[in-house]
Amino acid sequence: MSFKTLLVSMALACAASGPALAADADALVQMAVIDRDSGRSLPQYSHRGDRWVAGRPGSRYGVRLTNTSSERVLAVLSVDGVNAVSGQTASAAQAGYVLGPWESVEIAGWRKSLDDIAQFVFTDLADSYAARTGRPRNVGVIGIAVFQESRPRRYPLPAPPIARDRDEADGYGDHQAKSANAPAMEASDAGSRRQGIGTGHGQREWSPVGQTHFARATRNPVQVSELRYDEPSRLHAMGITTYPRHRRDVPRAFPDGFVADPPYR
């Protein structure tokens, strides 16, 4: 079955990556959150089975998706439980972005048309797009559902006939083909923790894309990944340290920023 999806028409430059977690190293599509003011990837922190980034209210951000395979893939992007392309309550069966082999793209906002977006911006919970449209339950989660592309089936040609002895018994063995369905993965529940910020519907921005067709190889996604986010103060309250701690009593390769003058003799 063929699904109409959106294809990013030009790849954007990759920003410097933050600390990578082992859980994402083997992912078919890797996901990172980019601070669009600094161009840097927000560090990801592991806490009780979830991955977290710290978002500051008023900051614009983008979601960078990187296809680590040599085939096209489809990534359905959900922000706060809302499909970033259609604005529907997110489902893996909906439209998404098609990434070419090894392609990396940055999705910077809610898709308004084939030509423009409304910027992703960290904002107060009540001002988030999901809350303003009556869907605040999943605010604070960015996720992707990834599908591989279906390939045309190829059937082997029959082998040429052979001449057998008259006394040889007739009959051939049957062969059975086995197929494995991609596992259906469900997003973890946001829980009862009070969320501080969400993703707002920011200023409009030119961001053209094209259209393409994509036949999904499986009904269920082969990968579902989530990144949770909140204000730094709330992450600190949860025990997540969002600033580096360096010991001062050990040698460091880069202790300062510039070369100082030597002392005079």
Residue pairs with C-beta under 8 A, 6 or more apart in sequence:
1 215
1 216
2 213
2 214
2 215
3 74
3 93
3 95
3 213
3 214
3 215
3 216
4 95
4 211
4 212
4 213
4 214
5 74
5 95
5 96
5 97
5 98
5 211
5 212
5 213
5 214
6 85
6 95
6 96
6 97
6 98
6 111
6 114
6 209
6 210
6 211
6 212
7 97
7 98
7 209
7 210
7 211
7 212
8 97
8 98
8 99
8 103
8 105
8 107
8 209
9 208
9 209
9 210
11 100
11 103
11 104
11 105
12 104
12 105
12 106
14 64
14 66
14 104
15 34
15 39
15 40
15 41
15 64
15 106
16 39
16 40
16 41
17 32
17 41
18 32
18 40
18 41
18 42
18 43
18 44
19 43
19 44
20 44
21 44
21 46
21 51
23 46
23 51
24 30
24 31
24 44
24 51
24 225
27 68
27 223
27 225
28 67
28 68
28 69
28 73
28 146
28 148
28 222
28 223
29 65
29 66
29 67
29 68
29 73
29 75
29 99
29 144
29 146
29 223
29 225
30 65
30 66
30 68
31 63
31 64
31 65
31 66
31 142
31 144
31 225
31 227
32 41
32 42
32 44
32 63
32 64
32 66
33 41
33 42
33 53
33 55
33 61
33 62
33 63
33 64
33 142
33 227
33 229
34 40
34 41
34 42
34 61
34 62
34 63
34 64
34 106
35 41
35 42
35 59
35 60
35 61
36 59
36 60
36 61
36 62
36 108
36 119
37 59
37 60
41 64
42 53
42 54
42 55
42 61
43 53
43 54
43 242
44 51
44 52
44 53
44 227
45 51
45 52
45 53
45 54
45 235
45 240
45 241
45 242
46 52
47 238
47 239
47 240
49 188
50 188
50 226
50 228
51 226
51 227
51 228
52 227
52 228
52 229
52 230
52 235
52 240
53 227
53 228
53 229
54 229
54 230
54 231
54 232
54 235
54 242
55 61
55 122
55 197
55 229
55 230
55 231
56 122
56 231
56 232
57 122
57 123
57 124
57 197
57 231
58 121
58 122
58 123
59 121
59 122
60 108
60 119
60 120
60 121
60 202
61 108
61 120
61 121
61 122
62 106
62 107
62 108
62 109
62 120
63 77
63 79
63 84
63 106
63 107
63 108
63 120
63 142
64 104
64 105
64 106
64 107
65 75
65 77
65 97
65 99
65 104
65 105
65 106
65 107
65 144
66 99
66 103
66 104
67 73
67 99
67 100
67 101
67 102
67 103
67 104
68 102
69 101
69 102
70 101
70 102
71 101
71 148
71 149
72 98
72 99
72 100
72 101
72 149
72 214
73 98
73 99
73 146
73 147
73 148
73 149
74 96
74 97
74 98
74 99
74 146
74 147
74 149
74 214
74 216
75 96
75 97
75 98
75 99
75 144
75 145
75 146
76 83
76 90
76 91
76 92
76 94
76 95
76 96
76 144
76 145
76 146
76 147
76 221
77 83
77 84
77 85
77 96
77 97
77 107
77 142
77 143
77 144
78 84
78 90
78 141
78 142
78 143
78 144
78 145
79 110
79 120
79 129
79 130
79 142
79 199
80 128
80 129
80 130
80 135
80 138
80 139
80 140
80 141
80 142
80 198
80 199
81 89
81 90
81 130
81 135
81 137
81 138
81 139
81 141
82 88
82 89
82 90
82 129
82 130
82 133
82 135
83 89
83 90
83 91
83 94
83 95
83 96
84 107
84 109
84 110
84 111
85 94
85 95
85 96
85 97
85 111
86 94
86 95
86 111
87 110
87 133
88 94
89 135
90 138
90 143
92 145
92 220
92 221
92 224
96 144
96 145
97 105
97 107
97 209
98 212
98 214
99 105
108 117
108 119
108 120
108 205
108 207
109 117
109 118
109 119
109 120
109 202
109 205
109 207
110 117
110 118
110 120
110 129
110 201
111 117
111 209
112 118
112 204
114 208
114 209
114 210
114 211
115 206
115 207
115 208
116 204
116 205
116 206
116 207
116 208
117 204
117 205
117 207
118 201
118 202
118 203
118 204
118 205
119 202
119 203
119 204
119 205
120 199
120 200
120 202
121 199
121 200
121 202
122 197
122 198
122 199
122 200
122 229
123 197
123 198
123 199
123 200
124 197
124 198
125 131
125 136
125 139
125 195
125 196
125 197
125 198
126 132
127 198
127 200
128 136
128 139
128 197
128 198
128 199
128 200
129 198
129 199
129 200
129 201
130 136
130 138
130 139
130 198
130 199
131 139
131 198
132 201
136 198
137 190
138 190
139 190
139 195
139 198
139 199
140 190
140 195
140 197
140 198
140 228
140 229
140 230
141 187
141 190
141 226
141 227
141 228
141 229
142 199
142 226
142 227
142 228
142 229
143 187
143 224
143 225
143 226
143 227
144 223
144 224
144 225
145 221
145 223
145 224
146 221
146 222
146 223
146 224
146 225
147 214
147 216
147 217
147 218
147 221
147 222
148 182
148 216
148 217
148 218
148 222
149 214
149 215
149 216
149 217
150 215
150 216
150 217
151 217
181 218
181 219
181 220
182 217
182 218
182 220
182 221
182 222
183 220
183 222
184 220
184 221
185 220
185 221
185 223
185 224
186 224
187 224
187 226
188 226
190 228
193 238
195 230
196 230
196 231
196 233
196 234
197 229
197 230
197 231
232 242
235 242
236 242
246 252
